[in-house]
Amino acid sequence: MLRWQRHCEERGCNRRLGQFLEPALLLLLEQAPAHGYTLLDRMPEFGLEFLAPTVIYRALREMEARGWVSSTWEEKATQGPPRRIYALTPVGREVLSCCLLQMRGMQQVVEYVLALHDELDTGRGPVPDPSIENPEEVVMKVVVPANGADLDAPVSPVFGRCAVFVLVDPDTMEFEALPNPAVDAPGGAGVQSAQAVLQRGASAVIAPSLGPNAFRVIQSAGVPAYRLEGATVREVVEAFRDGRLSEIGTPGPDHVGLGGGRGRGWGR
């Protein structure tokens, strides 16, 4: 845990973030009915990985009591005990719409607060990034989606469901390979992939295209994204180093899928 995360947790900031739990659960259930443990696994997409499982299940029970969600027992036989499947109700869909309207209003307030803070900071000099423990050790990391774990690996035609992300220092060509944790994700692969490379310290992302969700996550982090050109990771990084890549200024189409869709533009 980084210093700023410990600092915020000690002051109860995480409890404030917990107010987004119900909208997050409703949004996931709007995508598809799901088990409680599946919903729990997707909480990191919303920055809610700090919540205990008991909090998630209590929220689901309370939402069911309010009529926002319904639940049934899974009919398919499993090795373990029967599992409860939650689904969004029409009332829950109306509640989600209200939550989203409120969040859009909150977004305007947040943007104003940040803009005002930036205005106050004008003239005070650069503000150190609190997410960096040792600024002197920071190196440039360019991220390339690939179908292998080295510089000569072929690049992947997709971002969210590529096999591996290769993070390269373009100055030294030193690299590390990060297996994509979202390659088999049932949904939200673009978001999970974007979060994974950002957490690994990505300074720039190079991709054939980025779906709306992945694009939003990367853009919100202030990390530039560039259009992939080249057959191998090495060629792509060299093109980046030479300034030959164009920046991705708008998201591509939203592709959702799994399995047979991989390799045809799914889960970008």
Contacts in CASP RR format, 6 or more apart in sequence:
PFRMAT RR
TARGET T0000
AUTHOR 0000-0000-0000
METHOD contacts of the structure
MODEL  1
MLRWQRHCEERGCNRRLGQFLEPALLLLLEQAPAHGYTLLDRMPEFGLEF
LAPTVIYRALREMEARGWVSSTWEEKATQGPPRRIYALTPVGREVLSCCL
LQMRGMQQVVEYVLALHDELDTGRGPVPDPSIENPEEVVMKVVVPANGAD
LDAPVSPVFGRCAVFVLVDPDTMEFEALPNPAVDAPGGAGVQSAQAVLQR
GASAVIAPSLGPNAFRVIQSAGVPAYRLEGATVREVVEAFRDGRLSEIGT
PGPDHVGLGGGRGRGWGR
1 9 0 8 1.000
2 130 0 8 1.000
2 131 0 8 1.000
2 133 0 8 1.000
3 130 0 8 1.000
3 133 0 8 1.000
4 130 0 8 1.000
4 131 0 8 1.000
7 130 0 8 1.000
8 14 0 8 1.000
9 50 0 8 1.000
14 50 0 8 1.000
17 47 0 8 1.000
17 48 0 8 1.000
17 50 0 8 1.000
18 48 0 8 1.000
18 51 0 8 1.000
20 46 0 8 1.000
20 48 0 8 1.000
21 48 0 8 1.000
21 51 0 8 1.000
21 55 0 8 1.000
21 56 0 8 1.000
21 59 0 8 1.000
22 59 0 8 1.000
22 63 0 8 1.000
22 95 0 8 1.000
22 99 0 8 1.000
23 96 0 8 1.000
23 99 0 8 1.000
23 100 0 8 1.000
23 103 0 8 1.000
24 43 0 8 1.000
24 45 0 8 1.000
24 46 0 8 1.000
24 48 0 8 1.000
25 39 0 8 1.000
25 56 0 8 1.000
25 59 0 8 1.000
25 60 0 8 1.000
25 63 0 8 1.000
25 69 0 8 1.000
26 63 0 8 1.000
26 68 0 8 1.000
26 69 0 8 1.000
26 88 0 8 1.000
26 92 0 8 1.000
26 93 0 8 1.000
26 95 0 8 1.000
26 96 0 8 1.000
26 99 0 8 1.000
27 96 0 8 1.000
28 34 0 8 1.000
28 39 0 8 1.000
28 42 0 8 1.000
29 39 0 8 1.000
29 69 0 8 1.000
29 86 0 8 1.000
29 87 0 8 1.000
29 88 0 8 1.000
30 88 0 8 1.000
30 93 0 8 1.000
30 96 0 8 1.000
31 187 0 8 1.000
32 186 0 8 1.000
33 85 0 8 1.000
33 86 0 8 1.000
33 87 0 8 1.000
33 88 0 8 1.000
34 85 0 8 1.000
34 86 0 8 1.000
35 74 0 8 1.000
35 83 0 8 1.000
35 84 0 8 1.000
35 85 0 8 1.000
35 86 0 8 1.000
36 56 0 8 1.000
36 57 0 8 1.000
36 60 0 8 1.000
36 83 0 8 1.000
36 84 0 8 1.000
36 86 0 8 1.000
37 83 0 8 1.000
38 186 0 8 1.000
39 56 0 8 1.000
39 60 0 8 1.000
39 86 0 8 1.000
40 53 0 8 1.000
40 56 0 8 1.000
42 187 0 8 1.000
42 188 0 8 1.000
43 49 0 8 1.000
43 51 0 8 1.000
43 56 0 8 1.000
44 192 0 8 1.000
44 195 0 8 1.000
45 188 0 8 1.000
45 191 0 8 1.000
45 192 0 8 1.000
45 195 0 8 1.000
60 69 0 8 1.000
60 71 0 8 1.000
60 86 0 8 1.000
63 69 0 8 1.000
63 92 0 8 1.000
64 70 0 8 1.000
64 71 0 8 1.000
64 86 0 8 1.000
66 91 0 8 1.000
67 89 0 8 1.000
67 91 0 8 1.000
67 92 0 8 1.000
68 88 0 8 1.000
68 89 0 8 1.000
68 91 0 8 1.000
68 92 0 8 1.000
68 95 0 8 1.000
69 86 0 8 1.000
69 87 0 8 1.000
69 88 0 8 1.000
69 89 0 8 1.000
69 92 0 8 1.000
70 86 0 8 1.000
70 87 0 8 1.000
70 89 0 8 1.000
71 84 0 8 1.000
71 85 0 8 1.000
71 86 0 8 1.000
71 87 0 8 1.000
72 84 0 8 1.000
72 85 0 8 1.000
72 87 0 8 1.000
73 82 0 8 1.000
73 83 0 8 1.000
73 84 0 8 1.000
73 85 0 8 1.000
74 82 0 8 1.000
74 83 0 8 1.000
74 84 0 8 1.000
74 85 0 8 1.000
88 96 0 8 1.000
121 127 0 8 1.000
128 135 0 8 1.000
129 135 0 8 1.000
132 138 0 8 1.000
139 169 0 8 1.000
139 171 0 8 1.000
140 169 0 8 1.000
140 170 0 8 1.000
140 171 0 8 1.000
140 203 0 8 1.000
140 204 0 8 1.000
141 167 0 8 1.000
141 168 0 8 1.000
141 169 0 8 1.000
141 200 0 8 1.000
141 201 0 8 1.000
141 202 0 8 1.000
141 203 0 8 1.000
141 204 0 8 1.000
142 167 0 8 1.000
142 168 0 8 1.000
142 169 0 8 1.000
142 170 0 8 1.000
142 202 0 8 1.000
142 203 0 8 1.000
142 204 0 8 1.000
142 205 0 8 1.000
142 206 0 8 1.000
142 237 0 8 1.000
142 240 0 8 1.000
143 165 0 8 1.000
143 166 0 8 1.000
143 167 0 8 1.000
143 197 0 8 1.000
143 200 0 8 1.000
143 202 0 8 1.000
143 204 0 8 1.000
143 205 0 8 1.000
143 206 0 8 1.000
144 155 0 8 1.000
144 165 0 8 1.000
144 166 0 8 1.000
144 168 0 8 1.000
144 206 0 8 1.000
144 228 0 8 1.000
144 233 0 8 1.000
144 236 0 8 1.000
144 237 0 8 1.000
145 155 0 8 1.000
145 156 0 8 1.000
145 158 0 8 1.000
145 159 0 8 1.000
145 160 0 8 1.000
145 162 0 8 1.000
145 164 0 8 1.000
145 165 0 8 1.000
145 180 0 8 1.000
145 206 0 8 1.000
145 207 0 8 1.000
145 208 0 8 1.000
145 228 0 8 1.000
146 153 0 8 1.000
146 154 0 8 1.000
146 155 0 8 1.000
146 156 0 8 1.000
146 162 0 8 1.000
146 163 0 8 1.000
146 164 0 8 1.000
146 165 0 8 1.000
146 166 0 8 1.000
146 233 0 8 1.000
147 153 0 8 1.000
147 154 0 8 1.000
147 155 0 8 1.000
147 156 0 8 1.000
147 162 0 8 1.000
147 163 0 8 1.000
147 164 0 8 1.000
148 154 0 8 1.000
148 163 0 8 1.000
148 164 0 8 1.000
148 166 0 8 1.000
148 177 0 8 1.000
149 164 0 8 1.000
149 166 0 8 1.000
149 177 0 8 1.000
150 166 0 8 1.000
150 175 0 8 1.000
150 177 0 8 1.000
150 233 0 8 1.000
151 166 0 8 1.000
151 168 0 8 1.000
151 173 0 8 1.000
151 175 0 8 1.000
151 232 0 8 1.000
151 233 0 8 1.000
151 234 0 8 1.000
151 237 0 8 1.000
152 232 0 8 1.000
152 233 0 8 1.000
152 234 0 8 1.000
153 164 0 8 1.000
153 166 0 8 1.000
153 232 0 8 1.000
153 233 0 8 1.000
154 231 0 8 1.000
154 232 0 8 1.000
155 208 0 8 1.000
155 228 0 8 1.000
155 230 0 8 1.000
155 231 0 8 1.000
155 232 0 8 1.000
155 233 0 8 1.000
155 236 0 8 1.000
156 162 0 8 1.000
156 163 0 8 1.000
156 164 0 8 1.000
156 208 0 8 1.000
156 263 0 8 1.000
157 208 0 8 1.000
157 263 0 8 1.000
157 265 0 8 1.000
158 208 0 8 1.000
158 262 0 8 1.000
158 263 0 8 1.000
158 265 0 8 1.000
158 266 0 8 1.000
158 267 0 8 1.000
158 268 0 8 1.000
159 190 0 8 1.000
159 193 0 8 1.000
159 205 0 8 1.000
159 207 0 8 1.000
159 208 0 8 1.000
159 209 0 8 1.000
159 210 0 8 1.000
159 211 0 8 1.000
159 214 0 8 1.000
159 267 0 8 1.000
159 268 0 8 1.000
160 180 0 8 1.000
160 182 0 8 1.000
160 183 0 8 1.000
160 189 0 8 1.000
160 190 0 8 1.000
160 192 0 8 1.000
160 193 0 8 1.000
160 194 0 8 1.000
160 214 0 8 1.000
160 267 0 8 1.000
160 268 0 8 1.000
161 180 0 8 1.000
161 182 0 8 1.000
161 183 0 8 1.000
161 185 0 8 1.000
161 189 0 8 1.000
161 190 0 8 1.000
161 193 0 8 1.000
161 258 0 8 1.000
161 262 0 8 1.000
161 263 0 8 1.000
161 266 0 8 1.000
161 267 0 8 1.000
161 268 0 8 1.000
162 180 0 8 1.000
162 183 0 8 1.000
162 193 0 8 1.000
163 179 0 8 1.000
163 180 0 8 1.000
163 183 0 8 1.000
164 177 0 8 1.000
164 178 0 8 1.000
164 179 0 8 1.000
164 180 0 8 1.000
165 177 0 8 1.000
165 178 0 8 1.000
165 179 0 8 1.000
165 180 0 8 1.000
165 193 0 8 1.000
165 196 0 8 1.000
165 197 0 8 1.000
165 200 0 8 1.000
166 175 0 8 1.000
166 176 0 8 1.000
166 177 0 8 1.000
166 178 0 8 1.000
166 233 0 8 1.000
167 175 0 8 1.000
167 176 0 8 1.000
167 177 0 8 1.000
167 178 0 8 1.000
167 197 0 8 1.000
167 200 0 8 1.000
167 201 0 8 1.000
167 202 0 8 1.000
168 174 0 8 1.000
168 175 0 8 1.000
168 233 0 8 1.000
168 237 0 8 1.000
169 175 0 8 1.000
170 237 0 8 1.000
170 240 0 8 1.000
170 241 0 8 1.000
171 241 0 8 1.000
173 234 0 8 1.000
173 237 0 8 1.000
175 233 0 8 1.000
178 196 0 8 1.000
178 197 0 8 1.000
178 200 0 8 1.000
180 193 0 8 1.000
180 196 0 8 1.000
181 192 0 8 1.000
181 193 0 8 1.000
181 196 0 8 1.000
182 188 0 8 1.000
182 189 0 8 1.000
182 190 0 8 1.000
182 192 0 8 1.000
182 193 0 8 1.000
182 196 0 8 1.000
183 189 0 8 1.000
183 262 0 8 1.000
184 258 0 8 1.000
184 259 0 8 1.000
185 192 0 8 1.000
185 258 0 8 1.000
186 258 0 8 1.000
187 256 0 8 1.000
187 257 0 8 1.000
187 258 0 8 1.000
188 213 0 8 1.000
188 256 0 8 1.000
188 267 0 8 1.000
189 267 0 8 1.000
190 211 0 8 1.000
190 213 0 8 1.000
190 214 0 8 1.000
190 217 0 8 1.000
190 267 0 8 1.000
190 268 0 8 1.000
191 213 0 8 1.000
191 214 0 8 1.000
191 217 0 8 1.000
193 214 0 8 1.000
194 205 0 8 1.000
194 210 0 8 1.000
194 213 0 8 1.000
194 214 0 8 1.000
194 217 0 8 1.000
194 218 0 8 1.000
195 217 0 8 1.000
197 205 0 8 1.000
198 217 0 8 1.000
198 218 0 8 1.000
198 221 0 8 1.000
198 223 0 8 1.000
202 223 0 8 1.000
203 223 0 8 1.000
204 223 0 8 1.000
204 224 0 8 1.000
204 225 0 8 1.000
204 226 0 8 1.000
204 240 0 8 1.000
205 218 0 8 1.000
205 223 0 8 1.000
205 224 0 8 1.000
205 225 0 8 1.000
205 226 0 8 1.000
206 225 0 8 1.000
206 226 0 8 1.000
206 227 0 8 1.000
206 228 0 8 1.000
206 236 0 8 1.000
206 237 0 8 1.000
206 240 0 8 1.000
206 245 0 8 1.000
207 225 0 8 1.000
207 226 0 8 1.000
207 227 0 8 1.000
207 228 0 8 1.000
207 248 0 8 1.000
207 268 0 8 1.000
208 227 0 8 1.000
208 228 0 8 1.000
208 268 0 8 1.000
209 227 0 8 1.000
209 248 0 8 1.000
209 251 0 8 1.000
209 252 0 8 1.000
209 253 0 8 1.000
209 268 0 8 1.000
210 218 0 8 1.000
210 225 0 8 1.000
210 248 0 8 1.000
210 251 0 8 1.000
210 252 0 8 1.000
210 268 0 8 1.000
211 251 0 8 1.000
211 252 0 8 1.000
211 253 0 8 1.000
211 254 0 8 1.000
211 255 0 8 1.000
211 267 0 8 1.000
211 268 0 8 1.000
212 251 0 8 1.000
212 252 0 8 1.000
212 254 0 8 1.000
213 254 0 8 1.000
214 251 0 8 1.000
214 268 0 8 1.000
215 225 0 8 1.000
215 248 0 8 1.000
215 250 0 8 1.000
215 251 0 8 1.000
215 252 0 8 1.000
216 251 0 8 1.000
218 225 0 8 1.000
219 225 0 8 1.000
224 247 0 8 1.000
225 247 0 8 1.000
225 248 0 8 1.000
225 249 0 8 1.000
226 240 0 8 1.000
226 245 0 8 1.000
226 246 0 8 1.000
226 247 0 8 1.000
226 248 0 8 1.000
227 245 0 8 1.000
227 246 0 8 1.000
227 247 0 8 1.000
227 248 0 8 1.000
228 236 0 8 1.000
228 245 0 8 1.000
229 235 0 8 1.000
229 236 0 8 1.000
229 239 0 8 1.000
229 244 0 8 1.000
229 245 0 8 1.000
230 236 0 8 1.000
230 239 0 8 1.000
236 245 0 8 1.000
239 245 0 8 1.000
252 268 0 8 1.000
255 265 0 8 1.000
255 266 0 8 1.000
255 267 0 8 1.000
255 268 0 8 1.000
256 266 0 8 1.000
256 267 0 8 1.000
257 266 0 8 1.000
257 267 0 8 1.000
258 266 0 8 1.000
259 266 0 8 1.000
260 266 0 8 1.000
END
